[in-house]
Amino acid sequence: MGIEQKLGDMGVVTTTLETVVNWSRTRAMWPMLFGLACCAIEMMAAQAPNYDMSRFGMELMRASPRQSDLMIVAGRVSRKMGPVLRRLYDQMPEPKWVLAMGDCASCSGVFNNYALFQGVDEVVPVDVYVAGCPPRPEALIHGVVTLYEKVQAMKFKDLAEK
């Protein structure tokens, strides 16, 4: 006898706690804006009415690291800005994710000099990379959806190791 035969047609939904927790994390992810260059304009455009990232649970960009769980690094990171970026990342509550937006955040783009980090992953661990110079708002939304899929697949034991 399966559970369907015992419950009948009562409309009862069964699921796991991990599924519910991961679903709620993706539907209420609050990004912290960290716009450093021209990619920040495209990040603002993704929040505007034409693309409306609010439909993904991102009602507004937070300026406080203590209220956000997603850091979107948009632009090149200088050696002087690296410690500030790391401090803000450390102040974010667990679980936290990082999205590197644009070529400059991913690999320093066309700027190959001593004053810039050759990718934000030298400072903080990156979960999703969004390519482009600057990437369109559609690319940022695709990166957010990719991050959602990654969060949906997370297990509790993965968080304990992190």
GROMACS elastic network, one bead per residue, 0.5 to 0.9 nm:
[ bonds ]
;  ai    aj funct       b0    kb
    1     4     6  0.80785   500
    1     5     6  0.63130   500
    1     6     6  0.72624   500
    2     5     6  0.55140   500
    2     6     6  0.67101   500
    2     7     6  0.89252   500
    3     6     6  0.51064   500
    3     7     6  0.60718   500
    3     8     6  0.81917   500
    4     7     6  0.53193   500
    4     8     6  0.55893   500
    4     9     6  0.76263   500
    5     8     6  0.52537   500
    5     9     6  0.85267   500
    7    10     6  0.63987   500
    7    11     6  0.85593   500
    7    12     6  0.75161   500
    8    11     6  0.82334   500
    8    12     6  0.88586   500
    9    12     6  0.78119   500
   15    18     6  0.84969   500
   15    19     6  0.67653   500
   15    20     6  0.74126   500
   16    19     6  0.53334   500
   16    20     6  0.65965   500
   16    21     6  0.88172   500
   17    20     6  0.52075   500
   17    21     6  0.61161   500
   17    22     6  0.85175   500
   18    21     6  0.51702   500
   18    22     6  0.59820   500
   18    23     6  0.83497   500
   18   152     6  0.86233   500
   18   154     6  0.79853   500
   18   155     6  0.65948   500
   18   156     6  0.69071   500
   19    22     6  0.52587   500
   19    23     6  0.59544   500
   19    24     6  0.85679   500
   19   152     6  0.70868   500
   19   153     6  0.85141   500
   19   154     6  0.89239   500
   19   155     6  0.88850   500
   20    23     6  0.50653   500
   20    24     6  0.61769   500
   20    25     6  0.86188   500
   21    24     6  0.51945   500
   21    25     6  0.61898   500
   21    26     6  0.87845   500
   21   152     6  0.88547   500
   22    26     6  0.62881   500
   22    27     6  0.86646   500
   22   148     6  0.88224   500
   22   151     6  0.62187   500
   22   152     6  0.52126   500
   22   153     6  0.79229   500
   22   154     6  0.73002   500
   22   155     6  0.86829   500
   23    26     6  0.53726   500
   23    27     6  0.62863   500
   23    28     6  0.88145   500
   23   148     6  0.87956   500
   23   151     6  0.83496   500
   23   152     6  0.65104   500
   24    27     6  0.51460   500
   24    28     6  0.62134   500
   24    29     6  0.84847   500
   25    28     6  0.55061   500
   25    29     6  0.59464   500
   25   148     6  0.86662   500
   25   151     6  0.77410   500
   25   152     6  0.85269   500
   26    29     6  0.55162   500
   26    56     6  0.78501   500
   26    57     6  0.74967   500
   26   147     6  0.86062   500
   26   148     6  0.56826   500
   26   149     6  0.87169   500
   26   151     6  0.69737   500
   26   152     6  0.74823   500
   27    55     6  0.88670   500
   27    56     6  0.61964   500
   27    58     6  0.79813   500
   27   148     6  0.87386   500
   28    56     6  0.78125   500
   28    58     6  0.66172   500
   28    59     6  0.85941   500
   29    56     6  0.81386   500
   29    57     6  0.61629   500
   29    58     6  0.59855   500
   29    59     6  0.89532   500
   29    68     6  0.74063   500
   29    69     6  0.63086   500
   29    70     6  0.67272   500
   30    57     6  0.75427   500
   30    58     6  0.54622   500
   30    59     6  0.75108   500
   30    60     6  0.72373   500
   30    61     6  0.66920   500
   30    62     6  0.67823   500
   30    67     6  0.73060   500
   30    69     6  0.57553   500
   30    70     6  0.60950   500
   30    71     6  0.86825   500
   31    58     6  0.68787   500
   31    60     6  0.76508   500
   31    61     6  0.53868   500
   31    62     6  0.60228   500
   31    63     6  0.86895   500
   31    65     6  0.89809   500
   31    67     6  0.86855   500
   31    68     6  0.54750   500
   31    69     6  0.61929   500
   31    71     6  0.55888   500
   31    72     6  0.66123   500
   32    60     6  0.89621   500
   32    61     6  0.55684   500
   32    63     6  0.57157   500
   32    64     6  0.68700   500
   32    65     6  0.64855   500
   32    67     6  0.81654   500
   32    68     6  0.55914   500
   32    69     6  0.73910   500
   32    70     6  0.60142   500
   32    72     6  0.63454   500
   32    73     6  0.87382   500
   33    40     6  0.83521   500
   33    43     6  0.85439   500
   33    61     6  0.58052   500
   33    62     6  0.63328   500
   33    63     6  0.62937   500
   33    64     6  0.89231   500
   33    70     6  0.87519   500
   33    71     6  0.65315   500
   33    72     6  0.58118   500
   33    73     6  0.72070   500
   33    74     6  0.81505   500
   34    40     6  0.77673   500
   34    63     6  0.83335   500
   34    71     6  0.70179   500
   34    72     6  0.59626   500
   34    73     6  0.51028   500
   34    74     6  0.61954   500
   34    75     6  0.84213   500
   34    85     6  0.84286   500
   35    38     6  0.79370   500
   35    39     6  0.69283   500
   35    41     6  0.80855   500
   35    43     6  0.79619   500
   35    72     6  0.77640   500
   35    73     6  0.62126   500
   35    75     6  0.62940   500
   36    39     6  0.75401   500
   36    40     6  0.65761   500
   36    73     6  0.74914   500
   36    74     6  0.58072   500
   36    76     6  0.62876   500
   36    77     6  0.71808   500
   37    40     6  0.58632   500
   37    41     6  0.80090   500
   37    74     6  0.65815   500
   37    76     6  0.65447   500
   37   104     6  0.87352   500
   38    41     6  0.56522   500
   38    42     6  0.73863   500
   38    74     6  0.77809   500
   38    75     6  0.66210   500
   38   133     6  0.85807   500
   38   134     6  0.66945   500
   39    42     6  0.52734   500
   39    43     6  0.63163   500
   39    44     6  0.87759   500
   39    73     6  0.88820   500
   39    74     6  0.51166   500
   39    75     6  0.55746   500
   39   101     6  0.69940   500
   39   102     6  0.63941   500
   39   104     6  0.88283   500
   39   133     6  0.74962   500
   39   134     6  0.51472   500
   39   135     6  0.68603   500
   39   136     6  0.86892   500
   40    44     6  0.61783   500
   40    45     6  0.85475   500
   40    73     6  0.85752   500
   40    74     6  0.54657   500
   40    75     6  0.70583   500
   40   101     6  0.87734   500
   40   134     6  0.87763   500
   41    44     6  0.51109   500
   41    45     6  0.62209   500
   41    46     6  0.87559   500
   41   134     6  0.88183   500
   42    46     6  0.62298   500
   42    47     6  0.87869   500
   42    74     6  0.89050   500
   42   134     6  0.71568   500
   42   135     6  0.69742   500
   42   136     6  0.61317   500
   42   137     6  0.56622   500
   42   140     6  0.83848   500
   43    46     6  0.51571   500
   43    47     6  0.66919   500
   43    48     6  0.89905   500
   43    72     6  0.86763   500
   43    74     6  0.75264   500
   43   101     6  0.85573   500
   43   135     6  0.87820   500
   43   136     6  0.83644   500
   43   137     6  0.64560   500
   43   140     6  0.72912   500
   44    47     6  0.51897   500
   44    48     6  0.64588   500
   44   137     6  0.84928   500
   45    49     6  0.81681   500
   45    50     6  0.77301   500
   45    51     6  0.72966   500
   45    52     6  0.85926   500
   45   136     6  0.87062   500
   45   137     6  0.64034   500
   46    49     6  0.80076   500
   46    50     6  0.74733   500
   46    51     6  0.51891   500
   46    52     6  0.62424   500
   46    53     6  0.62301   500
   46   136     6  0.82362   500
   46   138     6  0.74475   500
   46   140     6  0.73290   500
   46   141     6  0.73898   500
   47    50     6  0.81030   500
   47    51     6  0.64563   500
   47    52     6  0.51459   500
   47    53     6  0.51604   500
   47    54     6  0.72082   500
   47    58     6  0.84196   500
   47    59     6  0.83977   500
   47    60     6  0.77625   500
   47    61     6  0.84011   500
   47   137     6  0.85061   500
   48    51     6  0.60367   500
   48    52     6  0.54608   500
   48    53     6  0.76627   500
   49    53     6  0.83550   500
   51    54     6  0.87929   500
   51   137     6  0.71816   500
   51   138     6  0.77033   500
   51   141     6  0.84179   500
   52    55     6  0.62912   500
   52    56     6  0.83026   500
   52    58     6  0.88694   500
   52    59     6  0.88280   500
   53    56     6  0.54833   500
   53    57     6  0.71816   500
   53    58     6  0.57753   500
   53    59     6  0.71322   500
   53    60     6  0.86245   500
   53   141     6  0.74249   500
   54    57     6  0.51479   500
   54    60     6  0.74161   500
   55    58     6  0.71228   500
   55    59     6  0.79130   500
   56    59     6  0.81094   500
   56   141     6  0.89982   500
   56   144     6  0.85527   500
   56   145     6  0.85568   500
   57    60     6  0.88526   500
   58    61     6  0.71843   500
   61    68     6  0.84838   500
   62    65     6  0.73902   500
   62    67     6  0.68135   500
   62    68     6  0.63098   500
   63    66     6  0.89984   500
   63    67     6  0.82465   500
   63    68     6  0.82792   500
   64    67     6  0.57076   500
   64    68     6  0.68245   500
   64    88     6  0.85602   500
   64    92     6  0.85934   500
   65    68     6  0.53417   500
   65    69     6  0.77325   500
   65    71     6  0.84464   500
   65    88     6  0.59241   500
   65    89     6  0.71816   500
   65    90     6  0.85925   500
   65    91     6  0.58948   500
   65    93     6  0.79103   500
   66    69     6  0.81595   500
   66    88     6  0.87213   500
   66    91     6  0.61674   500
   66    92     6  0.50732   500
   66    93     6  0.62534   500
   67    92     6  0.73391   500
   67    93     6  0.78018   500
   68    71     6  0.74879   500
   68    92     6  0.64445   500
   68    93     6  0.74681   500
   68    96     6  0.80062   500
   69    92     6  0.63879   500
   69    93     6  0.65953   500
   69    94     6  0.72605   500
   69    95     6  0.66497   500
   69    97     6  0.62373   500
   69    98     6  0.85057   500
   70    92     6  0.85855   500
   70    95     6  0.89518   500
   70    96     6  0.57541   500
   70    98     6  0.56555   500
   70    99     6  0.73145   500
   71    89     6  0.75925   500
   71    92     6  0.88635   500
   71    96     6  0.78096   500
   71    97     6  0.62944   500
   71    99     6  0.61597   500
   71   100     6  0.83883   500
   72    97     6  0.86572   500
   72    98     6  0.59781   500
   72   100     6  0.60946   500
   72   101     6  0.66555   500
   73    76     6  0.83691   500
   73    77     6  0.85283   500
   73    85     6  0.89397   500
   73    98     6  0.73730   500
   73    99     6  0.62397   500
   73   100     6  0.50760   500
   73   101     6  0.58053   500
   73   102     6  0.85358   500
   73   105     6  0.65431   500
   73   120     6  0.78290   500
   74    77     6  0.88619   500
   74    99     6  0.84798   500
   74   100     6  0.64578   500
   74   102     6  0.63335   500
   74   104     6  0.79380   500
   74   105     6  0.62703   500
   75   100     6  0.82708   500
   75   101     6  0.68251   500
   75   102     6  0.63537   500
   75   103     6  0.77090   500
   75   104     6  0.52729   500
   75   105     6  0.51024   500
   75   106     6  0.86676   500
   75   108     6  0.83564   500
   75   134     6  0.86228   500
   76   102     6  0.85196   500
   76   103     6  0.82179   500
   76   105     6  0.50241   500
   76   106     6  0.83807   500
   76   107     6  0.86324   500
   76   108     6  0.59343   500
   76   109     6  0.79876   500
   76   111     6  0.84013   500
   76   116     6  0.70385   500
   76   117     6  0.76182   500
   76   118     6  0.85521   500
   76   119     6  0.77683   500
   76   120     6  0.79119   500
   77    80     6  0.81329   500
   77    81     6  0.60919   500
   77    82     6  0.63345   500
   77    85     6  0.85406   500
   77   104     6  0.76846   500
   77   105     6  0.66526   500
   77   108     6  0.77895   500
   77   115     6  0.88192   500
   77   116     6  0.58094   500
   77   117     6  0.58030   500
   77   118     6  0.82481   500
   77   119     6  0.75321   500
   77   120     6  0.65712   500
   78    81     6  0.51367   500
   78    82     6  0.62298   500
   78   115     6  0.57325   500
   78   117     6  0.59133   500
   79    82     6  0.52700   500
   79    83     6  0.77908   500
   79   114     6  0.83163   500
   79   115     6  0.56463   500
   79   116     6  0.54126   500
   79   117     6  0.61420   500
   80    83     6  0.68635   500
   80    84     6  0.78276   500
   80   115     6  0.80978   500
   80   116     6  0.85089   500
   81    84     6  0.53184   500
   81    85     6  0.62157   500
   81    86     6  0.87558   500
   82    85     6  0.51109   500
   82    86     6  0.62269   500
   82    87     6  0.86767   500
   82   116     6  0.89422   500
   82   117     6  0.78141   500
   82   120     6  0.82409   500
   82   122     6  0.88422   500
   82   123     6  0.63019   500
   83    86     6  0.50203   500
   83    87     6  0.61087   500
   83    88     6  0.86467   500
   83   123     6  0.78231   500
   84    87     6  0.51009   500
   84    88     6  0.62668   500
   84    89     6  0.85876   500
   85    88     6  0.52618   500
   85    89     6  0.61963   500
   85    90     6  0.86938   500
   85   123     6  0.75524   500
   85   124     6  0.79719   500
   86    90     6  0.61379   500
   86    91     6  0.86738   500
   86   123     6  0.62292   500
   86   124     6  0.63631   500
   87    90     6  0.51031   500
   87    91     6  0.63253   500
   87    92     6  0.89615   500
   88    91     6  0.51179   500
   88    92     6  0.65899   500
   89    92     6  0.54059   500
   89    93     6  0.87429   500
   89    96     6  0.83334   500
   89    98     6  0.87224   500
   89   124     6  0.73318   500
   90    93     6  0.79410   500
   92    95     6  0.83571   500
   92    96     6  0.67667   500
   93    96     6  0.65055   500
   94    97     6  0.87708   500
   94   159     6  0.88012   500
   95   159     6  0.73628   500
   95   162     6  0.86564   500
   97   125     6  0.82378   500
   97   126     6  0.72137   500
   97   127     6  0.62010   500
   97   128     6  0.85091   500
   97   147     6  0.83712   500
   98   124     6  0.77725   500
   98   125     6  0.69114   500
   98   127     6  0.54646   500
   98   128     6  0.68387   500
   98   129     6  0.88347   500
   99   126     6  0.60527   500
   99   127     6  0.59736   500
   99   129     6  0.59400   500
   99   130     6  0.73770   500
   99   143     6  0.75764   500
   99   144     6  0.80269   500
   99   147     6  0.81868   500
  100   103     6  0.83870   500
  100   104     6  0.87079   500
  100   105     6  0.54089   500
  100   106     6  0.58240   500
  100   119     6  0.85651   500
  100   120     6  0.70596   500
  100   121     6  0.83687   500
  100   126     6  0.65845   500
  100   127     6  0.79604   500
  100   128     6  0.63241   500
  100   130     6  0.60894   500
  100   131     6  0.85441   500
  101   104     6  0.78659   500
  101   105     6  0.59256   500
  101   106     6  0.70169   500
  101   128     6  0.84958   500
  101   129     6  0.62304   500
  101   131     6  0.67530   500
  101   132     6  0.79830   500
  101   134     6  0.82286   500
  101   135     6  0.72599   500
  101   139     6  0.89637   500
  101   140     6  0.71590   500
  101   143     6  0.85439   500
  102   105     6  0.55760   500
  102   106     6  0.62900   500
  102   107     6  0.87018   500
  102   108     6  0.88991   500
  102   109     6  0.80815   500
  102   129     6  0.76870   500
  102   130     6  0.56793   500
  102   131     6  0.50663   500
  102   132     6  0.50671   500
  102   133     6  0.56294   500
  102   134     6  0.56218   500
  102   135     6  0.57294   500
  103   107     6  0.57879   500
  103   108     6  0.61456   500
  103   110     6  0.82105   500
  103   119     6  0.84263   500
  103   129     6  0.87504   500
  103   130     6  0.77239   500
  103   131     6  0.56699   500
  103   132     6  0.56937   500
  103   133     6  0.57955   500
  103   134     6  0.74283   500
  103   135     6  0.83186   500
  104   107     6  0.55716   500
  104   110     6  0.74455   500
  104   111     6  0.74975   500
  104   118     6  0.79480   500
  104   119     6  0.68804   500
  104   120     6  0.84845   500
  104   132     6  0.89401   500
  104   133     6  0.77581   500
  104   134     6  0.87972   500
  105   108     6  0.57697   500
  105   109     6  0.75882   500
  105   117     6  0.85444   500
  105   118     6  0.79478   500
  105   119     6  0.52461   500
  105   120     6  0.53798   500
  105   121     6  0.83334   500
  105   129     6  0.84713   500
  105   130     6  0.89593   500
  106   109     6  0.74088   500
  106   118     6  0.75644   500
  106   120     6  0.61732   500
  106   121     6  0.74457   500
  106   126     6  0.89910   500
  106   129     6  0.64663   500
  106   130     6  0.77838   500
  106   131     6  0.76252   500
  107   110     6  0.87070   500
  107   111     6  0.89319   500
  107   112     6  0.89864   500
  107   117     6  0.80251   500
  107   120     6  0.74796   500
  107   121     6  0.86660   500
  108   111     6  0.55736   500
  108   112     6  0.65553   500
  108   113     6  0.88780   500
  108   116     6  0.70597   500
  108   117     6  0.66377   500
  108   119     6  0.53347   500
  108   120     6  0.82072   500
  109   112     6  0.73617   500
  109   118     6  0.81346   500
  109   119     6  0.85452   500
  109   133     6  0.79491   500
  111   116     6  0.75803   500
  111   118     6  0.84701   500
  112   115     6  0.85950   500
  112   116     6  0.74340   500
  112   117     6  0.87968   500
  112   118     6  0.72740   500
  113   116     6  0.61439   500
  113   117     6  0.84862   500
  113   118     6  0.84966   500
  114   117     6  0.77615   500
  116   119     6  0.83183   500
  117   120     6  0.65187   500
  117   121     6  0.87010   500
  117   122     6  0.68869   500
  117   123     6  0.81689   500
  118   121     6  0.83275   500
  118   122     6  0.74048   500
  119   122     6  0.60920   500
  119   123     6  0.81670   500
  120   123     6  0.54944   500
  120   124     6  0.63385   500
  120   125     6  0.79304   500
  120   126     6  0.75023   500
  121   124     6  0.51251   500
  121   125     6  0.52510   500
  121   126     6  0.56308   500
  122   125     6  0.76191   500
  126   129     6  0.72810   500
  127   147     6  0.72973   500
  127   150     6  0.86604   500
  128   143     6  0.64842   500
  128   144     6  0.81937   500
  128   146     6  0.73962   500
  128   147     6  0.64048   500
  129   143     6  0.70822   500
  130   135     6  0.71406   500
  130   139     6  0.65615   500
  130   140     6  0.64307   500
  130   142     6  0.82053   500
  130   143     6  0.58654   500
  131   134     6  0.80165   500
  131   135     6  0.61722   500
  131   139     6  0.75953   500
  131   140     6  0.88592   500
  132   136     6  0.74316   500
  132   139     6  0.80687   500
  133   136     6  0.84478   500
  135   138     6  0.79314   500
  135   139     6  0.58881   500
  135   140     6  0.69626   500
  136   139     6  0.52826   500
  136   140     6  0.67327   500
  136   141     6  0.89049   500
  137   140     6  0.50556   500
  137   141     6  0.62304   500
  137   142     6  0.85729   500
  138   141     6  0.50470   500
  138   142     6  0.61326   500
  138   143     6  0.86109   500
  139   143     6  0.61836   500
  139   144     6  0.86537   500
  140   144     6  0.62329   500
  140   145     6  0.86536   500
  141   145     6  0.62010   500
  141   146     6  0.85397   500
  142   145     6  0.50765   500
  142   146     6  0.61153   500
  142   147     6  0.86024   500
  143   147     6  0.61850   500
  143   148     6  0.86041   500
  144   147     6  0.50046   500
  144   148     6  0.61845   500
  144   149     6  0.87260   500
  145   149     6  0.63125   500
  145   150     6  0.86708   500
  146   149     6  0.51575   500
  146   150     6  0.63554   500
  146   151     6  0.87645   500
  147   151     6  0.61767   500
  147   152     6  0.85548   500
  148   151     6  0.50522   500
  148   152     6  0.60443   500
  148   153     6  0.86618   500
  149   152     6  0.50592   500
  149   153     6  0.63913   500
  149   154     6  0.89200   500
  150   153     6  0.53243   500
  150   154     6  0.65848   500
  151   154     6  0.51778   500
  151   155     6  0.87113   500
  152   155     6  0.85075   500
  154   157     6  0.84017   500
  154   158     6  0.64883   500
  154   159     6  0.77187   500
  155   158     6  0.52846   500
  155   159     6  0.69062   500
  156   159     6  0.52844   500
  156   160     6  0.65684   500
  157   160     6  0.50474   500
  157   161     6  0.64711   500
  157   162     6  0.87967   500
  158   161     6  0.52687   500
  158   162     6  0.63320   500
  159   162     6  0.50544   500
